Amino acid sequence: MFVKNFYYYYTKLFSDQFCDYVIRKGKELVEQDGKVGSSGKGKKDNKIRDSKITWIKDRDILEPVLQTIEAANRKAEWDFHLDLNLGITAQFTKYGLNQFYHWHRDCDISNRNRKLSFILNLSEPSDYQGGHLEFDFKNQGGKGRFEKMTVARERGSCIIFPSFMFHRVKPVKKGTRYSLVVWVTGPNWR
């Protein structure tokens, strides 16, 4: 599937107070290993993913995030049919030393109704080294193949992209990278 815009981002949209609140909420919950595969049915595979996660259900977090996703959907001219339900759960992700997430898409046969993915950087860029989000634009109509996303690396910055885009998080070489990930669903692709 080809799209006009491969991603949409906002620099420093979310305040330090908001980022601190998300980190505090994420750390209050029981940490688990990041898994690969369908939500709730995934499996641990350290060759593909090595990270720690918790699941956050908090209206004060989800409401501004969903508003941001809705605006990006319009501004990027995707105009996907979305279910912007406040009942969804956000993933708080912690990448420590040498942790990563190899190439993947956020939608596949088991969760094909995921439309947009949202990643909010909660950490100061000086708090960690490595851990870059990268896209693989193979077969995307003339775009250079790989792109490192430095545009959304500042704390409080976020990036929104179609969930079918291949992406990865490179290994963290120093410090800890915290992020908030939200997936928005809609009717299955036609």
PyRosetta script that sets phi, psi and omega in degrees:
from pyrosetta import init, pose_from_sequence

init()
pose = pose_from_sequence("MFVKNFYYYYTKLFSDQFCDYVIRKGKELVEQDGKVGSSGKGKKDNKIRDSKITWIKDRDILEPVLQTIEAANRKAEWDFHLDLNLGITAQFTKYGLNQFYHWHRDCDISNRNRKLSFILNLSEPSDYQGGHLEFDFKNQGGKGRFEKMTVARERGSCIIFPSFMFHRVKPVKKGTRYSLVVWVTGPNWR")
pose.set_psi(1, 131.1)
pose.set_omega(1, 178.3)
pose.set_phi(2, -101.6)
pose.set_psi(2, 142.4)
pose.set_omega(2, 176.9)
pose.set_phi(3, -129.9)
pose.set_psi(3, 156.2)
pose.set_omega(3, -179.7)
pose.set_phi(4, -68.6)
pose.set_psi(4, -41.8)
pose.set_omega(4, -179.7)
pose.set_phi(5, -120.6)
pose.set_psi(5, 129.9)
pose.set_omega(5, -177.2)
pose.set_phi(6, -80.9)
pose.set_psi(6, -21.6)
pose.set_omega(6, 178.2)
pose.set_phi(7, -162.6)
pose.set_psi(7, 166.0)
pose.set_omega(7, 175.1)
pose.set_phi(8, -138.6)
pose.set_psi(8, 140.6)
pose.set_omega(8, -176.8)
pose.set_phi(9, -138.7)
pose.set_psi(9, 159.3)
pose.set_omega(9, 174.0)
pose.set_phi(10, -128.7)
pose.set_psi(10, 131.9)
pose.set_omega(10, 178.7)
pose.set_phi(11, -94.3)
pose.set_psi(11, 127.2)
pose.set_omega(11, 176.7)
pose.set_phi(12, 50.5)
pose.set_psi(12, 40.5)
pose.set_omega(12, 179.8)
pose.set_phi(13, -72.1)
pose.set_psi(13, -39.8)
pose.set_omega(13, -177.2)
pose.set_phi(14, -96.1)
pose.set_psi(14, 136.9)
pose.set_omega(14, -174.5)
pose.set_phi(15, -71.1)
pose.set_psi(15, 163.2)
pose.set_omega(15, 174.1)
pose.set_phi(16, -59.2)
pose.set_psi(16, -38.0)
pose.set_omega(16, 179.8)
pose.set_phi(17, -63.0)
pose.set_psi(17, -41.5)
pose.set_omega(17, 178.2)
pose.set_phi(18, -64.1)
pose.set_psi(18, -46.6)
pose.set_omega(18, 179.7)
pose.set_phi(19, -61.1)
pose.set_psi(19, -43.2)
pose.set_omega(19, 177.7)
pose.set_phi(20, -60.8)
pose.set_psi(20, -41.2)
pose.set_omega(20, 179.6)
pose.set_phi(21, -62.5)
pose.set_psi(21, -44.9)
pose.set_omega(21, 179.7)
pose.set_phi(22, -63.2)
pose.set_psi(22, -44.3)
pose.set_omega(22, 179.5)
pose.set_phi(23, -62.0)
pose.set_psi(23, -44.6)
pose.set_omega(23, 179.1)
pose.set_phi(24, -60.4)
pose.set_psi(24, -45.9)
pose.set_omega(24, 178.7)
pose.set_phi(25, -63.0)
pose.set_psi(25, -43.1)
pose.set_omega(25, -179.9)
pose.set_phi(26, -62.9)
pose.set_psi(26, -39.5)
pose.set_omega(26, -178.4)
pose.set_phi(27, -74.8)
pose.set_psi(27, -20.8)
pose.set_omega(27, 178.8)
pose.set_phi(28, -73.9)
pose.set_psi(28, -20.1)
pose.set_omega(28, -174.2)
pose.set_phi(29, -92.7)
pose.set_psi(29, 164.0)
pose.set_omega(29, -179.7)
pose.set_phi(30, -71.9)
pose.set_psi(30, 121.0)
pose.set_omega(30, -179.4)
pose.set_phi(31, -77.6)
pose.set_psi(31, 142.2)
pose.set_omega(31, 177.1)
pose.set_phi(32, -138.2)
pose.set_psi(32, 165.3)
pose.set_omega(32, 176.9)
pose.set_phi(33, -70.3)
pose.set_psi(33, 140.1)
pose.set_omega(33, 171.4)
pose.set_phi(34, -67.8)
pose.set_psi(34, 138.9)
pose.set_omega(34, -178.1)
pose.set_phi(35, -120.0)
pose.set_psi(35, 167.2)
pose.set_omega(35, 175.4)
pose.set_phi(36, -114.7)
pose.set_psi(36, 148.8)
pose.set_omega(36, -177.4)
pose.set_phi(37, 107.2)
pose.set_psi(37, -170.6)
pose.set_omega(37, -174.9)
pose.set_phi(38, -61.7)
pose.set_psi(38, 145.1)
pose.set_omega(38, 177.7)
pose.set_phi(39, -55.7)
pose.set_psi(39, 127.1)
pose.set_omega(39, 179.6)
pose.set_phi(40, 84.2)
pose.set_psi(40, -20.0)
pose.set_omega(40, -178.1)
pose.set_phi(41, -120.0)
pose.set_psi(41, 9.5)
pose.set_omega(41, -175.6)
pose.set_phi(42, -71.3)
pose.set_psi(42, 174.2)
pose.set_omega(42, 178.6)
pose.set_phi(43, -130.8)
pose.set_psi(43, 152.7)
pose.set_omega(43, 177.1)
pose.set_phi(44, -77.2)
pose.set_psi(44, 128.6)
pose.set_omega(44, 177.9)
pose.set_phi(45, -147.4)
pose.set_psi(45, 94.3)
pose.set_omega(45, -175.5)
pose.set_phi(46, -68.4)
pose.set_psi(46, -7.0)
pose.set_omega(46, 174.1)
pose.set_phi(47, -79.9)
pose.set_psi(47, -23.3)
pose.set_omega(47, -179.2)
pose.set_phi(48, -104.7)
pose.set_psi(48, -40.6)
pose.set_omega(48, -174.6)
pose.set_phi(49, -145.7)
pose.set_psi(49, 132.4)
pose.set_omega(49, 173.9)
pose.set_phi(50, -137.6)
pose.set_psi(50, 102.4)
pose.set_omega(50, 179.8)
pose.set_phi(51, -160.8)
pose.set_psi(51, 168.3)
pose.set_omega(51, 175.3)
pose.set_phi(52, -114.8)
pose.set_psi(52, 142.2)
pose.set_omega(52, -177.8)
pose.set_phi(53, -137.6)
pose.set_psi(53, 159.5)
pose.set_omega(53, 165.1)
pose.set_phi(54, -137.5)
pose.set_psi(54, 163.5)
pose.set_omega(54, -178.4)
pose.set_phi(55, -113.5)
pose.set_psi(55, 124.8)
pose.set_omega(55, -175.6)
pose.set_phi(56, -112.1)
pose.set_psi(56, 129.4)
pose.set_omega(56, 170.8)
pose.set_phi(57, -121.2)
pose.set_psi(57, 101.3)
pose.set_omega(57, -174.5)
pose.set_phi(58, -149.9)
pose.set_psi(58, 116.3)
pose.set_omega(58, -177.1)
pose.set_phi(59, -59.8)
pose.set_psi(59, -36.3)
pose.set_omega(59, -179.1)
pose.set_phi(60, -66.4)
pose.set_psi(60, -22.8)
pose.set_omega(60, 175.7)
pose.set_phi(61, -89.9)
pose.set_psi(61, -48.7)
pose.set_omega(61, -172.8)
pose.set_phi(62, -68.9)
pose.set_psi(62, -35.7)
pose.set_omega(62, -176.7)
pose.set_phi(63, -59.3)
pose.set_psi(63, -53.3)
pose.set_omega(63, 178.6)
pose.set_phi(64, -67.4)
pose.set_psi(64, -31.0)
pose.set_omega(64, 177.9)
pose.set_phi(65, -64.9)
pose.set_psi(65, -46.9)
pose.set_omega(65, -179.9)
pose.set_phi(66, -65.3)
pose.set_psi(66, -35.3)
pose.set_omega(66, 175.4)
pose.set_phi(67, -63.1)
pose.set_psi(67, -38.9)
pose.set_omega(67, 178.9)
pose.set_phi(68, -66.4)
pose.set_psi(68, -43.2)
pose.set_omega(68, 179.1)
pose.set_phi(69, -63.7)
pose.set_psi(69, -42.8)
pose.set_omega(69, 179.5)
pose.set_phi(70, -61.5)
pose.set_psi(70, -43.2)
pose.set_omega(70, 179.2)
pose.set_phi(71, -65.2)
pose.set_psi(71, -42.7)
pose.set_omega(71, 179.4)
pose.set_phi(72, -63.7)
pose.set_psi(72, -37.5)
pose.set_omega(72, 178.1)
pose.set_phi(73, -57.2)
pose.set_psi(73, -40.1)
pose.set_omega(73, 177.9)
pose.set_phi(74, -74.2)
pose.set_psi(74, -50.7)
pose.set_omega(74, -174.0)
pose.set_phi(75, -64.5)
pose.set_psi(75, -34.4)
pose.set_omega(75, 178.7)
pose.set_phi(76, -81.3)
pose.set_psi(76, -3.6)
pose.set_omega(76, 178.8)
pose.set_phi(77, 62.7)
pose.set_psi(77, 31.7)
pose.set_omega(77, 172.8)
pose.set_phi(78, -79.0)
pose.set_psi(78, -45.2)
pose.set_omega(78, -179.8)
pose.set_phi(79, 53.2)
pose.set_psi(79, 40.2)
pose.set_omega(79, 176.3)
pose.set_phi(80, -70.1)
pose.set_psi(80, 146.8)
pose.set_omega(80, 173.0)
pose.set_phi(81, -75.9)
pose.set_psi(81, 116.6)
pose.set_omega(81, -172.9)
pose.set_phi(82, -119.4)
pose.set_psi(82, 149.4)
pose.set_omega(82, 170.8)
pose.set_phi(83, -103.9)
pose.set_psi(83, 99.8)
pose.set_omega(83, -176.6)
pose.set_phi(84, -93.2)
pose.set_psi(84, 63.9)
pose.set_omega(84, -174.1)
pose.set_phi(85, -89.2)
pose.set_psi(85, 125.7)
pose.set_omega(85, 178.9)
pose.set_phi(86, -69.4)
pose.set_psi(86, -5.5)
pose.set_omega(86, 179.9)
pose.set_phi(87, -82.4)
pose.set_psi(87, -0.1)
pose.set_omega(87, -179.1)
pose.set_phi(88, -74.2)
pose.set_psi(88, 168.8)
pose.set_omega(88, 179.9)
pose.set_phi(89, -115.9)
pose.set_psi(89, 137.2)
pose.set_omega(89, 178.0)
pose.set_phi(90, -97.1)
pose.set_psi(90, 149.4)
pose.set_omega(90, 178.4)
pose.set_phi(91, -102.5)
pose.set_psi(91, 118.9)
pose.set_omega(91, 172.6)
pose.set_phi(92, -90.7)
pose.set_psi(92, 122.0)
pose.set_omega(92, -174.1)
pose.set_phi(93, -118.7)
pose.set_psi(93, 136.4)
pose.set_omega(93, 177.7)
pose.set_phi(94, -120.6)
pose.set_psi(94, 121.9)
pose.set_omega(94, 174.5)
pose.set_phi(95, -110.5)
pose.set_psi(95, 113.1)
pose.set_omega(95, 175.2)
pose.set_phi(96, -95.1)
pose.set_psi(96, -165.6)
pose.set_omega(96, -177.1)
pose.set_phi(97, -53.9)
pose.set_psi(97, 126.2)
pose.set_omega(97, 178.8)
pose.set_phi(98, 66.3)
pose.set_psi(98, 8.3)
pose.set_omega(98, 178.2)
pose.set_phi(99, -84.2)
pose.set_psi(99, 153.7)
pose.set_omega(99, -169.6)
pose.set_phi(100, -162.8)
pose.set_psi(100, 175.6)
pose.set_omega(100, 168.9)
pose.set_phi(101, -142.4)
pose.set_psi(101, 113.0)
pose.set_omega(101, -175.6)
pose.set_phi(102, -68.7)
pose.set_psi(102, 178.5)
pose.set_omega(102, -176.8)
pose.set_phi(103, -53.1)
pose.set_psi(103, 132.8)
pose.set_omega(103, 178.6)
pose.set_phi(104, -164.3)
pose.set_psi(104, 168.1)
pose.set_omega(104, 169.6)
pose.set_phi(105, -117.1)
pose.set_psi(105, 154.7)
pose.set_omega(105, 179.9)
pose.set_phi(106, -88.3)
pose.set_psi(106, -2.5)
pose.set_omega(106, 175.0)
pose.set_phi(107, -132.7)
pose.set_psi(107, 141.8)
pose.set_omega(107, 175.7)
pose.set_phi(108, -150.2)
pose.set_psi(108, -163.3)
pose.set_omega(108, -175.5)
pose.set_phi(109, -60.9)
pose.set_psi(109, -30.4)
pose.set_omega(109, -176.7)
pose.set_phi(110, -84.1)
pose.set_psi(110, -20.6)
pose.set_omega(110, 179.0)
pose.set_phi(111, -139.0)
pose.set_psi(111, 49.3)
pose.set_omega(111, -172.7)
pose.set_phi(112, -70.2)
pose.set_psi(112, -4.9)
pose.set_omega(112, 178.2)
pose.set_phi(113, -92.8)
pose.set_psi(113, 3.8)
pose.set_omega(113, 171.2)
pose.set_phi(114, -68.6)
pose.set_psi(114, 127.6)
pose.set_omega(114, -177.1)
pose.set_phi(115, -106.9)
pose.set_psi(115, -50.9)
pose.set_omega(115, -177.5)
pose.set_phi(116, -127.3)
pose.set_psi(116, 144.1)
pose.set_omega(116, 176.0)
pose.set_phi(117, -112.7)
pose.set_psi(117, 143.8)
pose.set_omega(117, -178.0)
pose.set_phi(118, -129.2)
pose.set_psi(118, 129.0)
pose.set_omega(118, 175.6)
pose.set_phi(119, -127.7)
pose.set_psi(119, 123.7)
pose.set_omega(119, 177.9)
pose.set_phi(120, -109.3)
pose.set_psi(120, 124.3)
pose.set_omega(120, 176.2)
pose.set_phi(121, -81.8)
pose.set_psi(121, 117.9)
pose.set_omega(121, -177.0)
pose.set_phi(122, -96.6)
pose.set_psi(122, -13.0)
pose.set_omega(122, -174.8)
pose.set_phi(123, -99.4)
pose.set_psi(123, 151.2)
pose.set_omega(123, 169.8)
pose.set_phi(124, -69.1)
pose.set_psi(124, 139.9)
pose.set_omega(124, 178.4)
pose.set_phi(125, -56.8)
pose.set_psi(125, -27.8)
pose.set_omega(125, -179.9)
pose.set_phi(126, -77.3)
pose.set_psi(126, -10.0)
pose.set_omega(126, -178.8)
pose.set_phi(127, -80.8)
pose.set_psi(127, -11.0)
pose.set_omega(127, -178.2)
pose.set_phi(128, -155.7)
pose.set_psi(128, 159.8)
pose.set_omega(128, 173.2)
pose.set_phi(129, -123.0)
pose.set_psi(129, 150.0)
pose.set_omega(129, -175.4)
pose.set_phi(130, 77.0)
pose.set_psi(130, -151.1)
pose.set_omega(130, 176.6)
pose.set_phi(131, 65.1)
pose.set_psi(131, 22.9)
pose.set_omega(131, -178.9)
pose.set_phi(132, -71.3)
pose.set_psi(132, 141.1)
pose.set_omega(132, 168.6)
pose.set_phi(133, -80.7)
pose.set_psi(133, 132.1)
pose.set_omega(133, 177.3)
pose.set_phi(134, -131.1)
pose.set_psi(134, 148.9)
pose.set_omega(134, 175.1)
pose.set_phi(135, -111.5)
pose.set_psi(135, 150.5)
pose.set_omega(135, 172.1)
pose.set_phi(136, -114.8)
pose.set_psi(136, 109.4)
pose.set_omega(136, -176.3)
pose.set_phi(137, -95.7)
pose.set_psi(137, 25.3)
pose.set_omega(137, 177.7)
pose.set_phi(138, -52.1)
pose.set_psi(138, 137.1)
pose.set_omega(138, 178.7)
pose.set_phi(139, 62.0)
pose.set_psi(139, 30.0)
pose.set_omega(139, -179.3)
pose.set_phi(140, -113.3)
pose.set_psi(140, 39.5)
pose.set_omega(140, 168.5)
pose.set_phi(141, 67.7)
pose.set_psi(141, 56.8)
pose.set_omega(141, 170.8)
pose.set_phi(142, 89.0)
pose.set_psi(142, -8.3)
pose.set_omega(142, 178.2)
pose.set_phi(143, -70.6)
pose.set_psi(143, 145.6)
pose.set_omega(143, 173.2)
pose.set_phi(144, -55.6)
pose.set_psi(144, 149.1)
pose.set_omega(144, -169.6)
pose.set_phi(145, -65.2)
pose.set_psi(145, -56.6)
pose.set_omega(145, -174.4)
pose.set_phi(146, -109.4)
pose.set_psi(146, 144.3)
pose.set_omega(146, 176.7)
pose.set_phi(147, -143.3)
pose.set_psi(147, 125.1)
pose.set_omega(147, 175.6)
pose.set_phi(148, -85.1)
pose.set_psi(148, 129.3)
pose.set_omega(148, -173.9)
pose.set_phi(149, -89.5)
pose.set_psi(149, 81.4)
pose.set_omega(149, 177.3)
pose.set_phi(150, -82.0)
pose.set_psi(150, -17.0)
pose.set_omega(150, -175.9)
pose.set_phi(151, -66.0)
pose.set_psi(151, -25.5)
pose.set_omega(151, -177.3)
pose.set_phi(152, -115.5)
pose.set_psi(152, 29.6)
pose.set_omega(152, -177.4)
pose.set_phi(153, -87.7)
pose.set_psi(153, -23.0)
pose.set_omega(153, 178.1)
pose.set_phi(154, -63.9)
pose.set_psi(154, 146.9)
pose.set_omega(154, 178.0)
pose.set_phi(155, -58.8)
pose.set_psi(155, 135.7)
pose.set_omega(155, -179.7)
pose.set_phi(156, 85.5)
pose.set_psi(156, -1.1)
pose.set_omega(156, 178.1)
pose.set_phi(157, -90.0)
pose.set_psi(157, 150.9)
pose.set_omega(157, -178.7)
pose.set_phi(158, -140.1)
pose.set_psi(158, 158.3)
pose.set_omega(158, 177.3)
pose.set_phi(159, -132.4)
pose.set_psi(159, 138.2)
pose.set_omega(159, 179.6)
pose.set_phi(160, -122.3)
pose.set_psi(160, 136.9)
pose.set_omega(160, -177.9)
pose.set_phi(161, -153.5)
pose.set_psi(161, 155.9)
pose.set_omega(161, 175.7)
pose.set_phi(162, -58.8)
pose.set_psi(162, 134.4)
pose.set_omega(162, -173.9)
pose.set_phi(163, -65.0)
pose.set_psi(163, -13.0)
pose.set_omega(163, 179.2)
pose.set_phi(164, -86.3)
pose.set_psi(164, -0.7)
pose.set_omega(164, 179.6)
pose.set_phi(165, -76.4)
pose.set_psi(165, 133.6)
pose.set_omega(165, 176.0)
pose.set_phi(166, -72.5)
pose.set_psi(166, 132.4)
pose.set_omega(166, 179.8)
pose.set_phi(167, -152.0)
pose.set_psi(167, 166.9)
pose.set_omega(167, 177.8)
pose.set_phi(168, -152.8)
pose.set_psi(168, 165.4)
pose.set_omega(168, 170.8)
pose.set_phi(169, -117.3)
pose.set_psi(169, 118.5)
pose.set_omega(169, -179.6)
pose.set_phi(170, -68.2)
pose.set_psi(170, 157.1)
pose.set_omega(170, -179.5)
pose.set_phi(171, -58.8)
pose.set_psi(171, 140.5)
pose.set_omega(171, 173.7)
pose.set_phi(172, -77.4)
pose.set_psi(172, 128.9)
pose.set_omega(172, -177.4)
pose.set_phi(173, -98.5)
pose.set_psi(173, -18.3)
pose.set_omega(173, 179.5)
pose.set_phi(174, -162.3)
pose.set_psi(174, 138.7)
pose.set_omega(174, 176.4)
pose.set_phi(175, 81.1)
pose.set_psi(175, -157.5)
pose.set_omega(175, -177.5)
pose.set_phi(176, -135.8)
pose.set_psi(176, 135.8)
pose.set_omega(176, 176.0)
pose.set_phi(177, -110.1)
pose.set_psi(177, 124.4)
pose.set_omega(177, 175.6)
pose.set_phi(178, -109.1)
pose.set_psi(178, 139.3)
pose.set_omega(178, 176.5)
pose.set_phi(179, -144.8)
pose.set_psi(179, 161.4)
pose.set_omega(179, 173.6)
pose.set_phi(180, -117.6)
pose.set_psi(180, 128.7)
pose.set_omega(180, -178.7)
pose.set_phi(181, -119.9)
pose.set_psi(181, 132.7)
pose.set_omega(181, 177.7)
pose.set_phi(182, -134.0)
pose.set_psi(182, 136.3)
pose.set_omega(182, 175.5)
pose.set_phi(183, -114.1)
pose.set_psi(183, 133.8)
pose.set_omega(183, 178.4)
pose.set_phi(184, -109.7)
pose.set_psi(184, 132.4)
pose.set_omega(184, -177.7)
pose.set_phi(185, -100.7)
pose.set_psi(185, 178.1)
pose.set_omega(185, 176.9)
pose.set_phi(186, -171.6)
pose.set_psi(186, -174.3)
pose.set_omega(186, 177.5)
pose.set_phi(187, -57.3)
pose.set_psi(187, 150.1)
pose.set_omega(187, 178.4)
pose.set_phi(188, -54.4)
pose.set_psi(188, 148.0)
pose.set_omega(188, 176.6)
pose.set_phi(189, -60.0)
pose.set_psi(189, 147.9)
pose.set_omega(189, 178.8)
pose.set_phi(190, -111.0)
pose.dump_pdb("model.pdb")
